[in-house]
Amino acid sequence: MDYIEEEVFENQDFSTVNLPKAEYDNCRFVNCTFANSDLSKVVFLECEFDSCDLSNANVNHTAFRDVQFKSCKMLGVAFQDCNKLLLSFAFSDCMLNLSSFYQLKLKSIQFTNCQLNEVDFTEADLTQASFTNCDLAGAVFDYTNLEKADLTSASNYSIHPESNKIKKAKFSRQDLAGLLQQYDIVIK
């Protein structure tokens, strides 16, 4: 496998010609399109994706180690298919609707100003995760570990306390209804 270090890829379209299978170390991808592309078995180490479209990209056995996604569109990405060894990434100002983090261990993951509509967090370990100013409308939390997670500025979530671990998680008073929806009670 090729090794590519400290390169910047700008304004490239990898939706028709796939990114070459390689190990990318400390590279930046700026305004690139990866929509519907095959990123399987590619390794990204300490890389940054800025203003990229990775919607429906195939990330089967893809390694993301200390990767930053900024202002990216990532609709329908099946992150649960990634290489789980040393998996580590953070998202800011990203649209991740319909993506899946099913059964992933993502302790201390950070989502900042992200749209996470209908994202699947089923059985994920989100211990100490941060959801700063995130929209979680329709996001699925089922047997999810949210212990010590910070959802104080998150909105539109629906989390069932009986089927998730929420010990010492932080919520704002105005959004506590998201913890009580399943009880069909009226909160005024």
Secondary structure, DSSP 8 states (H G I E B T S, - for coil): -EEEES-EEES-BTTTS---SEEEES-EEES-B-TT-B-TT-EEES-EEES-B-TT-B-TT-EEEEEEEES-B-TT-BGGGSEEEEEEEEEES-B-TT-B-TT-B-TT-EEES-B-TT-B-TT-B-TT-EEET-B-TT-B-SS-B-TT-EETT-BS----GGGSB-TT-EE-GGGTHHHHGGGT----
